[in-house]
Structures are given as structure tokens and as C-alpha cells.
Amino acid sequence: MDFLSRRTWLRNSACGFGALVAQVLAAQNGGSASRATQRRAHHTPRAQRIIFLFMQGGPSQVDTFDFKPLLVARDGKQMAFDDSRAIANTGQRGTMQRVLQSPWSFRQYGDSGRWVSELFPLTARHVDDLCFLHGMQTEGVAHGPATLFLHCGSTNQVRPSFGSWVTYGLGTENENLPAFVTLAPSAGNGGPRNYSAAFLPARYQGTALGRAGSPASQASVRNLGPHDGNLPRQRRQLELIQTLNAEQLAVAPRESAFDALIESYELAWRMQTQVPDVLNLARETQATRTAYGLDKPETEQFGRLCLMARRLCEAGTRFIQVTYGDNTANPAWDQHSNLPKHADHARACDQPIAALLADLGQRGLLADTLVWWGGEFGRTPYAEKNGTGRDHNPQGFTSWLAGGGVKPGFAFGATDEFGHKAVEGKVQMHDLHATLLDLLGLDHEQLTYRHAGREFRLTDVHGRVIDEILA
């Protein structure tokens, strides 16, 4: 069996690591990273990157951004709701449920006059930058299937995550950083599947920094540390490792995982020069740290993650997910019997989100950065089991977008008068995925990958671009 010689492998690798070290030295001396790893979009993009603020557990639309006065007028009354979750629990249609008004007041904000509850007073100041989707619908009434559907477009089959499809389609803006980073992901409800590449080449999987429920200060790249400055010695070490890797790859040239391992060593080498600085929040001014809430215990955790997201965005990471959640059986916003707990979660998120929107705007990044806020589903307008919380509701809920080519200060779609089911401008999750890809310059019907004898895509055989929200 023939193996690649070290000389042959280095020659076939475009002069080997000499060129790589030259790139590293150029980056250290203020040079820009090569853009060779970018790919051509299908059409002119409106956005270059996405920051996804994932509200794990399903925040209640009728307590946050979807004001329904009838909930106040009918509060406490027993009414019939035809609900898939209730049918599953009782086996009956049109079961009687007690209407539950929001504990929080709403008022209108901005020139657009959008309604926002008192849970999000700081985010509300940015409503003229936001594009609300009030007619969201999804599949899956439990967290696991709905979370997988949100991230991967499938409730049960192993499919690539949204971020993996994006990086597969567009490549990276900065080859010294991972193209897809997920900050503090949860281990539950799909766990790594929510940022996995599945059957796409393994290089497109997300890089997880930290985990839900752990201090955000631990959201870093382990064992990266500053190098000792001896680049020639490090180059020789990496050449030796990669020579062995290349010999193994010659034996199994189509082994995607091993190919990704080789690329990961190269990326890790390049990351040494940039990642420590990107993740070093001490480089920010005290005013910026205070704006994100890093000086207060209730906002410090999510504030750190949002500030890291802005720094990664600025440095050229293509897709950044920030999870507000935990690793418990009932994640974060999942308030079946304690709706007032929403106030604690909103208090932890509101200031960091508002700071992120303001910061992106001040730096000129919001124009080509798409911010996406939402959970895996919403919640019911009635009290679950006549108690003090709300059940899952995939039939009508709210997500919002900002920047990156969407109409600012705009609202699309509507739920019924109780906020229960989408009745106008319905946006299925596949539609949202198609629209987000379109904003990035990707046609969801052309972004395909052949696997197991057929072409796959994120939106499967569904999805339409919601042209109504495009600026």
C-alpha cells in the first residue's frame, strides 16, 4: 500500500505549513486573513452573518410581545380551546380551560407603536429596529422535537443544524476563527444534535463554548492558551502530526471525520493568534461592560454571552448562537405552574439584548448582521390545569428579527383574539429558515447535499421566503 511521503504531502498542501505560518505572521502583523474559504452566495445577500438568541423553553407570546386585551376582559372565564396539547392530555377536543390574563401590563413604544410588555422595557426602546413575526407556527408539542425542528428542520431524524447549513453554503469570513459558534448550549432536548453537521462534512459542525447552566466565564476554548512565541518549533510539531494524519487519510481518503480532524488541527493552530483576544472581555471599556450588565449578578451571565457574540460577529464568525437556558428537566422559560418566573428570565435577558442591539447599531454592524430572537414554541393563553402557568403552544407564537435586510419597526402576521393560534401571515418554521437563508444570499431550494441516494436540504420539501418582511 502506498503512503504519501512527507515531502509529497507538504508539496500537495500548497507548500505546506510554510504558507500557513506566513499567514499567521501576517495576521500578527496586522494583515487580513485569507478569504479563500468563502463561497459564492446564490444571490446578493442582505446579511453577512446571524446572531441567534435562543430562548430555551418557550417564552409566552401573550406575556411579552403579543398584546391581547381580550385576555383581560375574559380573565378567569372557562372557555373551550381546541388545542393539540390538550387533546393529547385529555383525548377530547374543545376542552374547557380557564383564560389567564398576563400579570404584566403592555404599552406602545417607538414611532412604530409596537406593543411590548413591561417584562422587556429596555428591548422595547429598540422596537423601531425590530421586525415581529406574530404568526409563527412549528411542529412538536414537546421540547425535544420542537427544539430539534427549530435547529434542524426535523423533529426526529438526524439532520444538519441551521448553522451547519449556513457554513456549508457560505464558508467562513475569517479562517482564523470557527465559522459557527454556539455559546452555552444545553445538553438536553437534542443536545449536540442542535449544532451538529449530521451527514454534512464534519468540518461544518458548530464549535461549542461553555454550556447552559455553567458560568459564562467558562465559555472559552480549552487548552488554547497563548503560545510561547516559538512558531518554528510549533510548526515542526504540527507538521509531524499532520504528516501522520495525511498518511492515514491516504488509506481512507473519503473519511469525512478524519478529514475534519486534520482541518481542526490547522484551525487550532491559526486560532492561537486571534481567539484569546476575541474572547477577552477585559479589552472592552467599562462603559460597554456596564451596558451589557456585567456589573450586576442578574445580568452578568447572559450579558457576557451577548458581548462575546458581538466580539465574534465583529471578528468574522458567520453564525453565532447564544442560548438563554439551563440543563434542567424544565428549561428556563418553561413555566407550567409558575408564570411569574418569566420576570426573572426577562430581567436576566432584557438589558443584554438591548445592549447588543445598540452596540451593533453604533458599530455599523446591524446593517449586515441579522439578529434572531425566539424559542422553540410559545405558550397557551389559558392556565394549564387551572393553575398558575401556561402549557406549550406550537400553533401561534412570536419571534423577532433585527437588522440584516428586514423591515424595521414592522409586524407581520397575527394570532387570534386570545393569542392562541396563528390566523394571519402564518410563518411555519420551514418558512423562517427559508427566509433567513434568503437574507444570507442562499436559495433554500438550491442549498442541497446528496446523502443516502437523494438530495437533502434544510427545508426538506417545504418552505417559502416571506417576501413581505424584506426591506
C-alpha positions in Angstrom: 0.0 0.0 0.0 1.4 3.4 -1.0 1.6 6.2 1.5 2.2 9.9 0.9 5.8 10.9 1.7 6.2 13.9 4.0 7.7 15.8 1.0 4.8 14.9 -1.3 2.2 15.8 1.3 3.7 19.2 2.0 4.1 19.9 -1.7 0.5 18.9 -2.4 -0.6 21.1 0.5 0.4 24.3 -1.2 3.9 24.5 0.2 2.7 23.1 3.5 2.9 24.9 6.7 5.4 27.5 5.5 2.5 29.2 3.8 0.4 28.7 6.9 3.0 30.3 9.2 3.3 33.1 6.7 -0.4 33.7 7.1 -0.2 33.6 10.9 2.7 36.0 10.9 0.9 38.3 8.5 -2.2 38.2 10.8 0.0 39.0 13.8 1.5 42.0 11.9 -2.0 43.4 11.2 -2.6 41.7 7.9 -6.0 40.3 7.0 -6.9 36.7 6.9 -7.3 35.0 3.5 -10.9 34.9 2.2 -10.3 31.8 0.1 -12.6 29.8 2.3 -15.6 31.9 1.5 -18.1 30.6 -1.1 -20.3 32.5 -3.6 -23.8 33.1 -2.5 -26.7 32.3 -4.8 -27.8 35.9 -5.0 -26.8 39.3 -3.4 -27.0 38.9 0.4 -28.7 41.4 2.6 -26.9 40.0 5.7 -23.4 38.5 6.1 -24.0 36.7 9.5 -26.6 35.8 12.1 -26.7 36.0 15.8 -29.4 33.8 17.1 -30.7 34.5 20.7 -32.3 31.2 21.6 -34.8 31.5 24.4 -34.9 27.9 25.6 -38.2 26.6 26.9 -40.7 28.7 25.0 -41.4 32.3 26.3 -45.1 33.2 26.3 -46.0 35.5 23.4 -49.1 36.9 25.2 -46.8 38.0 28.1 -44.1 39.5 26.0 -44.8 40.9 22.5 -48.3 39.9 21.5 -50.8 42.1 23.4 -54.3 40.6 23.7 -56.8 42.9 25.5 -59.4 40.1 25.4 -57.4 38.1 27.9 -58.0 40.8 30.4 -61.8 41.0 29.6 -62.2 37.2 29.8 -59.8 36.5 32.6 -60.9 33.6 34.8 -63.7 32.5 32.5 -63.9 28.9 31.4 -63.8 28.6 27.6 -63.3 25.8 25.0 -59.9 25.7 23.3 -59.2 23.2 20.6 -55.6 22.6 21.3 -53.3 19.7 20.2 -51.6 19.5 23.5 -54.9 19.4 25.5 -56.3 16.8 23.1 -53.2 14.6 23.8 -53.7 15.0 27.5 -57.5 14.6 27.7 -58.4 12.8 24.5 -61.1 15.4 23.9 -61.5 18.3 21.6 -62.7 21.7 22.7 -61.8 21.1 26.4 -62.8 23.9 28.8 -59.9 25.9 30.1 -59.6 29.0 32.3 -58.5 32.1 30.5 -55.4 33.6 32.1 -54.6 37.3 31.6 -51.0 38.4 31.6 -49.6 39.5 35.0 -47.8 42.3 33.2 -49.0 45.4 31.6 -48.3 46.4 28.0 -47.8 49.7 26.3 -46.8 51.0 22.9 -43.2 52.1 22.1 -41.4 53.9 19.3 -42.6 55.6 16.2 -44.0 52.2 15.0 -46.2 52.0 18.1 -45.4 48.3 18.7 -46.8 46.8 21.9 -44.3 45.3 24.4 -44.9 44.2 28.0 -43.2 45.6 31.0 -41.0 42.5 31.0 -38.8 44.0 28.3 -38.6 47.7 28.9 -35.1 48.1 27.5 -35.6 45.9 24.4 -38.8 47.9 23.9 -36.7 51.0 23.2 -35.5 49.3 20.0 -38.9 48.3 18.6 -38.3 50.6 15.6 -35.4 48.3 14.7 -37.4 45.1 15.2 -39.4 43.0 12.7 -42.0 41.0 14.6 -43.4 37.7 13.3 -46.6 37.2 15.2 -47.9 34.2 13.2 -45.2 31.7 13.9 -46.1 28.0 13.9 -44.0 24.9 14.4 -44.0 21.1 14.8 -43.6 19.2 18.0 -45.5 19.9 21.2 -42.7 18.7 23.5 -39.3 20.5 24.0 -37.2 17.8 22.4 -38.9 17.5 19.0 -39.7 21.2 18.8 -36.1 22.2 19.6 -34.7 19.9 17.0 -37.2 21.2 14.5 -36.2 24.8 15.3 -32.5 23.9 14.8 -32.5 21.2 12.2 -35.9 21.3 10.4 -36.8 17.8 11.6 -38.4 16.6 14.8 -36.8 13.2 14.9 -34.4 12.4 12.0 -30.8 13.3 12.3 -30.3 16.3 10.1 -27.7 19.1 9.9 -28.3 22.1 12.0 -29.1 25.5 10.6 -25.7 26.9 11.4 -24.0 24.0 9.7 -26.1 24.5 6.5 -25.1 28.2 6.6 -21.4 27.5 6.9 -21.7 24.7 4.3 -23.3 27.2 1.9 -21.1 30.3 2.6 -17.9 29.2 4.2 -16.2 31.5 6.7 -15.4 35.2 6.8 -12.3 34.6 8.9 -10.3 31.4 8.6 -8.7 32.0 12.0 -12.0 31.5 13.7 -14.7 28.8 13.7 -17.4 29.8 11.2 -20.2 28.5 13.5 -20.0 29.0 17.3 -22.7 28.1 19.8 -22.4 29.8 23.2 -23.6 27.9 26.3 -25.7 25.2 24.5 -27.9 22.9 26.5 -27.1 19.2 26.8 -30.8 18.4 26.7 -33.6 18.4 24.1 -31.3 17.2 21.3 -28.1 18.4 22.8 -25.2 18.4 20.3 -27.6 17.5 17.5 -28.7 21.1 17.6 -25.3 22.2 16.4 -24.2 19.1 14.6 -23.3 18.7 10.9 -25.0 15.3 10.8 -24.3 13.9 7.3 -22.6 17.1 6.0 -18.8 17.0 6.2 -17.8 17.2 9.9 -15.9 20.5 9.4 -19.3 22.3 9.3 -20.4 21.4 12.8 -20.7 24.1 15.4 -17.9 24.9 18.0 -19.5 24.9 21.5 -18.1 27.3 24.0 -19.4 26.7 27.6 -22.6 25.1 28.4 -26.0 26.1 29.7 -26.2 26.3 33.5 -22.5 26.9 33.9 -20.8 30.3 34.4 -20.4 32.2 31.2 -16.8 33.0 32.3 -16.1 29.3 31.4 -17.3 29.7 27.8 -13.9 29.5 26.3 -11.7 27.3 24.2 -9.9 24.8 26.5 -6.2 24.4 26.3 -5.8 27.1 23.7 -3.8 29.5 25.9 -1.2 32.0 24.5 1.5 30.2 22.5 5.1 30.5 23.7 6.1 32.6 20.6 8.3 29.9 19.1 6.5 29.5 15.8 9.2 27.4 14.1 9.1 24.8 16.9 5.3 24.7 16.9 5.4 24.4 13.1 7.6 21.3 13.3 5.3 19.7 15.9 2.2 20.3 13.8 4.0 19.2 10.6 4.8 15.9 12.3 1.2 15.4 13.5 -0.2 16.3 10.1 2.2 14.0 8.3 0.9 11.1 10.3 -2.7 12.3 9.7 -2.0 12.6 5.9 -0.8 9.0 5.8 -3.9 7.8 7.5 -6.1 10.0 5.2 -4.4 8.3 2.2 -5.7 5.0 3.5 -9.2 6.3 3.8 -9.4 9.4 1.6 -13.2 9.8 1.9 -13.4 9.6 5.6 -15.1 12.9 6.4 -14.5 12.8 10.2 -10.7 12.2 9.8 -10.5 14.9 7.1 -12.2 17.2 9.6 -9.7 16.2 12.3 -6.9 17.3 10.1 -8.6 20.6 9.4 -9.3 21.1 13.1 -5.5 20.9 13.9 -4.9 23.6 11.2 -7.7 25.7 12.6 -6.5 25.3 16.2 -3.0 26.5 15.0 -4.5 29.6 13.5 -6.9 30.2 16.4 -4.0 30.8 18.8 -3.3 34.2 17.2 -6.8 35.5 17.5 -9.3 33.7 19.7 -7.7 34.6 23.1 -8.1 38.3 22.2 -11.7 37.9 20.8 -12.9 36.1 24.0 -11.1 38.6 26.3 -13.9 40.8 27.5 -11.4 42.8 29.6 -10.5 44.6 26.4 -13.9 46.3 26.4 -14.4 49.6 28.1 -16.0 49.7 31.5 -18.9 51.6 29.9 -19.5 48.8 27.5 -19.3 46.1 30.2 -21.8 48.1 32.3 -24.1 48.5 29.3 -24.3 44.7 28.9 -24.9 44.3 32.7 -21.6 42.6 33.6 -21.6 44.5 36.9 -24.9 43.0 38.1 -25.5 39.4 39.2 -28.8 39.0 37.5 -27.5 40.1 34.0 -23.8 39.2 34.2 -24.3 35.7 32.8 -26.3 36.5 29.7 -24.5 39.8 29.3 -21.2 38.1 28.9 -22.6 35.8 26.3 -24.1 38.6 24.3 -20.9 40.6 24.5 -18.9 37.6 23.3 -21.4 37.3 20.4 -20.7 40.8 19.4 -17.0 40.3 19.5 -17.2 37.1 17.5 -19.5 38.8 15.0 -17.1 41.7 14.6 -14.2 39.3 14.2 -15.9 37.4 11.3 -17.8 34.4 12.8 -20.6 33.6 10.4 -23.2 32.1 12.7 -23.4 32.6 16.5 -26.0 31.1 18.7 -26.5 32.4 22.2 -28.6 30.2 24.4 -30.5 31.5 27.4 -31.3 28.3 29.2 -30.1 25.6 31.5 -29.7 21.8 31.7 -32.7 21.1 33.9 -35.8 19.0 33.0 -37.9 22.1 32.6 -35.7 24.6 30.7 -35.7 28.3 31.6 -38.9 29.8 30.0 -40.9 26.6 30.5 -43.3 27.9 33.1 -46.2 25.3 33.5 -47.0 26.2 37.1 -45.1 29.4 37.9 -45.7 32.0 35.2 -44.3 34.9 37.4 -40.9 33.2 36.9 -40.9 34.8 33.4 -40.0 38.0 35.2 -36.7 36.6 36.4 -35.7 35.4 33.0 -36.7 38.6 31.3 -34.7 40.5 33.9 -31.6 38.5 33.0 -32.1 38.9 29.3 -33.6 42.4 28.7 -30.6 44.6 29.3 -28.0 42.4 27.5 -30.3 42.1 24.4 -30.9 45.9 24.4 -27.1 46.5 24.7 -26.4 44.1 21.9 -28.8 45.8 19.5 -27.4 49.3 20.5 -23.8 48.1 20.2 -24.3 46.6 16.8 -26.0 49.7 15.6 -23.3 52.0 16.9 -20.6 50.0 15.2 -22.4 49.8 11.9 -22.8 46.0 12.2 -26.5 45.8 12.4 -26.9 46.7 8.7 -25.4 43.4 7.7 -25.9 41.3 10.8 -29.2 39.6 11.3 -30.3 39.2 15.0 -32.9 36.4 15.5 -34.8 36.1 18.8 -37.1 33.2 19.7 -37.9 30.0 21.4 -39.0 26.5 20.1 -42.7 27.4 20.6 -45.0 29.7 22.6 -47.4 29.2 25.4 -51.2 28.9 25.7 -53.5 31.8 26.7 -55.2 29.7 29.3 -54.0 28.4 32.6 -52.6 24.8 32.5 -54.8 22.6 34.7 -56.4 25.7 36.0 -53.2 26.6 37.8 -50.7 29.5 37.6 -48.8 28.7 34.4 -49.2 28.1 30.7 -48.7 25.0 28.6 -46.7 24.6 25.3 -48.2 26.2 22.2 -46.8 25.4 18.8 -49.8 26.8 17.0 -49.2 30.5 17.3 -46.3 32.5 18.9 -43.9 35.4 18.2 -40.3 35.6 17.1 -38.5 38.8 16.0 -35.7 39.8 13.7 -33.5 42.9 13.5 -31.0 44.3 11.0 -29.7 42.3 8.1 -32.3 43.4 5.5 -35.6 43.0 7.3 -38.2 45.8 7.6 -37.6 47.7 10.8 -40.5 48.7 13.1 -42.7 46.2 11.3 -45.1 43.4 12.3 -46.2 40.5 10.2 -48.9 38.0 10.9 -51.3 37.7 13.8 -52.8 35.3 16.2 -56.5 35.1 17.1 -58.0 37.4 19.7 -56.7 35.2 22.5 -53.2 34.8 21.1 -53.8 31.1 20.7 -53.4 30.2 17.0 -51.9 32.0 14.1 -54.7 33.2 11.8 -52.9 35.8 9.5 -49.5 35.8 8.0 -48.7 32.3 9.1 -44.9 31.5 9.2 -44.0 27.9 9.5 -40.5 27.2 10.9 -39.5 26.0 7.4 -40.6 29.4 6.1 -38.5 31.2 8.6 -35.5 29.0 7.7 -36.0 29.7 4.0 -36.2 33.5 4.7 -33.1 33.6 6.9 -31.2 31.7 4.2 -32.5 34.1 1.6 -31.3 37.1 3.6 -27.8 35.5 3.6 -27.9 35.1 -0.1 -28.8 31.4 -0.2 -31.7 29.8 -2.1 -33.1 27.2 0.2 -34.1 25.1 -2.7 -30.6 25.1 -4.2 -28.7 24.6 -0.9 -28.7 20.8 -1.1 -26.4 17.9 -0.2 -26.6 14.4 -1.6 -26.8 11.7 1.0 -28.2 8.2 1.1 -29.2 8.4 -2.6 -31.1 11.6 -2.6 -30.7 15.4 -2.3 -31.4 16.8 1.2 -32.0 20.4 2.2 -32.7 22.2 5.4 -36.3 22.9 4.5 -36.9 19.4 3.0 -39.8 19.8 0.5 -41.3 22.8 2.3 -40.7 26.5 2.9 -41.3 29.8 1.2 -39.4 33.0 1.6 -41.5 35.6 3.5 -41.0 38.5 1.0 -43.4 40.7 3.0 -40.7 41.3 5.7 -37.8 42.0 3.4 -36.7 45.7 3.3 
